Amino acid sequence: CVKMTLKGIKLDKKDFFGKSDPFLEFHRQLLDGSYGLVHRTEHIKNTLNPHWRPMKINTRRLCDNNPDTVIKVECYDWNSNGSHDIIGAFMTTLAELEEARPGKT
């Protein structure tokens, strides 16, 4: 199980009135090259600097226990009608996330 606490800084404003309501989605690269959703955070209302609750994701589910499996992380602006707007995305691996961990020795 991998434990993460993530935050966004100065995210793009997507709502006409107010700020964005951001949430994250984690997608694992599948054998055929497509991506499958493995985790979605809660959305945080009206902020461009969200701090998501700490999360735990099973490493088998996230990357099939392979730290070099590509993980796509997407940040969306939540909309009540279900048509969420993309704010941004990046590709990473569990190995890269471990390297970026604060306090890593």
N, C-alpha and C positions, 0 to 999 in steps of 0.2 A: 504494500500500500504506500502510495506517495502522498505526503501532506504538503499543501501549498496555501499560502496566504498571498493574494495578489491585489494590486491596486492599479488604477489608471491615473495618468497625470495629463491634464490639458487635452482631454478628448475633444473631438470635433462635435460641434453643436448640430444636431439633426432636427430638433423640433422647432417649428416656427415660433411658438410661444414657449418660453422657458428653456430649459437645458435638455440634454439627452437623458434617457432612462436606460443606462448601459447594462448589458449582461454578456457573459462569455460562453462560447461553445468550444469544446475540445473534440477534435475528430482524429481518429487513427487511420493511417494509410492501410488499406486492405491489399491483399495479394494481387488483385486485378488493377491496382493503381488508383481506385476510387477511394473515397473517405467515408467513414461511418462515425456517426455521433456517439461519443462515449460519456460525455458529461456536459451539463449546462448549469451555470450558476444562477442565483437569483438575480432579478433586475433591481437596480437601485434607482429610485426616482429622483429626477431633477438635479443631476450633478454632472460635471465634466471631470471630476476627480474622485471616482468611486473607490471604495475600499470594500472588497467582497469578503464575506465570511470565510474563515478558514475551511478548507475542503480536503477530503480524503478521496483518492481515486485508486481503485484496485489496479496494480501495475499490469496484471494479466489482461485486464480489459483495456487499459490505456495503450499498451504497446506490446502485448503478448510476451511480457517479461524481457523484451529485447530493447535495451537502452538506446539503440541506434535507429529504431523505427521512427519514421517521420510522423510528427503530430502537427496538425493544423489548428491554430487557435484563432477564432474569429470573435470580434467584438461587435455587438449589434446594439442599436437603439430600439428598445421594446416599444411596440405599439399595440394597443388593446385590440385592434382589428386583426392582429396576427401577421401583418405585412411589415416585419421588422426591417429597419434600414441598416446596412452594413456601415460601421464606423471605420474598421480596419481589420487587418489580419496579418499573421506571421506564421512561418514554419519553424519548427524546432524539433528537438529530440529530448528524451528524458535525460540523456547524458549531458546535453547543453543546459538543461534546466538545473541539473545538479551542480554544474560548474558555476552557474550564476547565483547559487544559493548564498544569501547573506551569512556571514560568520563561518563560511567554509574554510577549513584549515588545510 
